[in-house]
Amino acid sequence: MAKYGFEQKSFQSRQTNFVFFALLIAVGLVFAMLISEDLGGLVQNNLNAEMRIDFVNVGQGDAILIRSPGGRVYLVDGGMAATLSDARKEKRELIQLYLRDQGITRLDGLVITHWHNDHLGGLIPVLRLYDIDRIWECPTNFETEAFKTYEEICAKKRIRRISARAGDVLEWGKELFVQVLHPDEKTRTHSYSDMNNMSIVLLIRYGKVQTLLAGDIEEESEREIMKYGAGIKSQIIKIPHHGSDTSDYAPFLQMVGADYGILMVGRSNSFKHPSEQALLEYSSVGTRIYRTDRNGNIRLFVGGKDEKDYRIEVDQRL
């Protein structure tokens, strides 16, 4: 009976079989290299054993750069818009230039905690200059010039916008747990001055270390967040509202129980932040404070293997 197909004589010799299997192994190695994170070591990747958070000295405002151990890059707020000459005179950063100096070419995500200009204004150049995968934003609108410009740029660049609400868990890589604690569905405001209490509050956990980024929330929202109980206990807190006396509710500070507080504040600012009362409240619960107006850029490195596996570095130790 005739066989189907052709009889393959070439595979019958030992020499040919050896060559075939050698080629098969080589192809397998090349494939494995191509699917690896760093092309088998030929290309440097962004992987790191630590999470890094830079609290950037943008003066009277917030700008927080987060780099995950898996190489993802996120920015929370961007400070106030300013000219380069004004920034140099005030000895502070412009966030778009800080990103450039850090070698960052794109952002996996952006969080805008609320629409006040000391958080949104400095993001306008970032939106224009950088590719941004998506934005989590305060779930309300305000018709300021900066907000209108923000909407126009997002529409033109087709950036995905997501309203962040309490309970949302953000997908920032499997190694990080990032949850929105505030605002919830009940939180609403129609006043520009009340916008602080619409701030997005993020809890970031890497391993056994938690960081609480508290936006500009005031006592009303601090009380609301206390519903999470011991879940908000964190080693590091970004002090809300630049150390205002409206944001130092003692039971909240005790519940967080932070070892370190990061105070983002401008030199000789017109609001006279931080208040002496707020500083005393943090001191009373044992929270040591670093300040951008005195320490410059503040960098947090988190290994997360245990509750003390983190360190803080500053530009200036005063």
PERAPE-V492276 format. One record per residue. N is the residue number from 1. RES is the residue in three letters. D_LAST is the distance of its C-alpha to the last C-alpha in Angstrom with 2 decimals. Layout:
N,RES,D_LAST
N,RES,D_LAST
//
This chain:
1,MET,93.59
2,ALA,91.30
3,LYS,87.56
4,TYR,85.12
5,GLY,82.97
6,PHE,83.03
7,GLU,83.15
8,GLN,80.02
9,LYS,81.36
10,SER,78.17
11,PHE,76.27
12,GLN,78.95
13,SER,77.93
14,ARG,75.30
15,GLN,73.77
16,THR,73.27
17,ASN,71.78
18,PHE,69.22
19,VAL,68.17
20,PHE,67.91
21,PHE,65.68
22,ALA,63.45
23,LEU,62.95
24,LEU,62.26
25,ILE,59.50
26,ALA,57.98
27,VAL,58.00
28,GLY,56.31
29,LEU,53.51
30,VAL,52.92
31,PHE,52.88
32,ALA,50.36
33,MET,48.09
34,LEU,48.39
35,ILE,47.42
36,SER,44.43
37,GLU,40.86
38,ASP,40.36
39,LEU,44.01
40,GLY,44.36
41,GLY,41.36
42,LEU,42.53
43,VAL,39.89
44,GLN,36.20
45,ASN,35.30
46,ASN,32.19
47,LEU,32.57
48,ASN,29.62
49,ALA,29.38
50,GLU,26.25
51,MET,25.48
52,ARG,22.45
53,ILE,20.80
54,ASP,18.47
55,PHE,16.84
56,VAL,16.96
57,ASN,14.96
58,VAL,18.15
59,GLY,16.93
60,GLN,18.93
61,GLY,20.68
62,ASP,20.86
63,ALA,21.48
64,ILE,21.47
65,LEU,22.98
66,ILE,24.75
67,ARG,26.47
68,SER,28.95
69,PRO,30.02
70,GLY,33.32
71,GLY,31.91
72,ARG,32.08
73,VAL,29.58
74,TYR,28.87
75,LEU,26.88
76,VAL,26.14
77,ASP,25.98
78,GLY,24.91
79,GLY,23.11
80,MET,24.91
81,ALA,27.18
82,ALA,26.02
83,THR,27.11
84,LEU,25.35
85,SER,25.00
86,ASP,23.39
87,ALA,20.91
88,ARG,19.97
89,LYS,19.79
90,GLU,17.45
91,LYS,15.34
92,ARG,16.29
93,GLU,18.75
94,LEU,22.45
95,ILE,23.35
96,GLN,26.60
97,LEU,24.97
98,TYR,22.31
99,LEU,25.31
100,ARG,27.13
101,ASP,24.38
102,GLN,24.28
103,GLY,28.02
104,ILE,29.06
105,THR,32.54
106,ARG,33.54
107,LEU,32.40
108,ASP,34.27
109,GLY,33.30
110,LEU,31.44
111,VAL,30.62
112,ILE,30.56
113,THR,29.53
114,HIS,31.07
115,TRP,32.26
116,HIS,29.81
117,ASN,28.82
118,ASP,25.05
119,HIS,26.07
120,LEU,29.32
121,GLY,29.12
122,GLY,26.99
123,LEU,29.32
124,ILE,32.32
125,PRO,31.58
126,VAL,30.81
127,LEU,34.18
128,ARG,35.93
129,LEU,34.49
130,TYR,34.24
131,ASP,36.83
132,ILE,35.98
133,ASP,38.10
134,ARG,37.75
135,ILE,35.81
136,TRP,35.27
137,GLU,35.07
138,CYS,35.06
139,PRO,38.75
140,THR,39.57
141,ASN,39.96
142,PHE,38.90
143,GLU,40.55
144,THR,37.68
145,GLU,37.91
146,ALA,35.06
147,PHE,36.90
148,LYS,40.18
149,THR,38.70
150,TYR,37.18
151,GLU,40.64
152,GLU,42.37
153,ILE,40.21
154,CYS,40.56
155,ALA,44.32
156,LYS,44.69
157,LYS,42.80
158,ARG,44.33
159,ILE,41.08
160,ARG,41.75
161,ARG,40.23
162,ILE,39.98
163,SER,39.45
164,ALA,37.14
165,ARG,38.18
166,ALA,37.35
167,GLY,38.80
168,ASP,38.56
169,VAL,37.47
170,LEU,36.15
171,GLU,37.44
172,TRP,34.36
173,GLY,35.90
174,LYS,37.45
175,GLU,34.38
176,LEU,32.34
177,PHE,33.33
178,VAL,32.23
179,GLN,33.71
180,VAL,33.67
181,LEU,33.38
182,HIS,33.78
183,PRO,35.62
184,ASP,39.05
185,GLU,42.48
186,LYS,42.46
187,THR,39.33
188,ARG,40.51
189,THR,39.50
190,HIS,41.11
191,SER,38.47
192,TYR,35.57
193,SER,33.53
194,ASP,34.29
195,MET,33.19
196,ASN,29.92
197,ASN,32.12
198,MET,33.70
199,SER,30.48
200,ILE,30.97
201,VAL,29.12
202,LEU,28.89
203,LEU,28.77
204,ILE,28.06
205,ARG,29.06
206,TYR,29.01
207,GLY,30.66
208,LYS,29.42
209,VAL,26.05
210,GLN,25.97
211,THR,23.62
212,LEU,24.46
213,LEU,23.92
214,ALA,24.84
215,GLY,25.16
216,ASP,25.46
217,ILE,27.81
218,GLU,28.39
219,GLU,30.01
220,GLU,33.43
221,SER,32.32
222,GLU,30.05
223,ARG,33.26
224,GLU,35.20
225,ILE,32.94
226,MET,33.32
227,LYS,36.85
228,TYR,35.52
229,GLY,34.78
230,ALA,33.06
231,GLY,32.99
232,ILE,29.75
233,LYS,27.86
234,SER,24.90
235,GLN,22.01
236,ILE,19.82
237,ILE,20.27
238,LYS,19.36
239,ILE,19.12
240,PRO,22.19
241,HIS,22.49
242,HIS,18.87
243,GLY,18.62
244,SER,21.80
245,ASP,23.75
246,THR,26.63
247,SER,25.01
248,ASP,24.00
249,TYR,27.35
250,ALA,26.79
251,PRO,29.53
252,PHE,28.14
253,LEU,24.64
254,GLN,26.44
255,MET,28.67
256,VAL,25.91
257,GLY,24.10
258,ALA,21.08
259,ASP,18.75
260,TYR,15.95
261,GLY,15.79
262,ILE,14.63
263,LEU,14.31
264,MET,15.50
265,VAL,15.33
266,GLY,15.63
267,ARG,13.97
268,SER,16.24
269,ASN,18.75
270,SER,22.22
271,PHE,22.35
272,LYS,19.65
273,HIS,18.10
274,PRO,16.74
275,SER,19.08
276,GLU,18.29
277,GLN,21.17
278,ALA,19.85
279,LEU,16.55
280,LEU,18.86
281,GLU,21.19
282,TYR,18.75
283,SER,17.53
284,SER,21.23
285,VAL,22.03
286,GLY,19.29
287,THR,17.23
288,ARG,13.53
289,ILE,11.77
290,TYR,9.70
291,ARG,9.76
292,THR,10.95
293,ASP,10.35
294,ARG,6.53
295,ASN,6.55
296,GLY,9.91
297,ASN,12.71
298,ILE,12.62
299,ARG,15.50
300,LEU,17.53
301,PHE,20.21
302,VAL,23.04
303,GLY,25.86
304,GLY,27.43
305,LYS,29.69
306,ASP,28.65
307,GLU,26.44
308,LYS,23.45
309,ASP,23.99
310,TYR,20.87
311,ARG,17.39
312,ILE,14.24
313,GLU,12.54
314,VAL,9.81
315,ASP,9.73
316,GLN,6.11
317,ARG,3.79
318,LEU,0.00
//
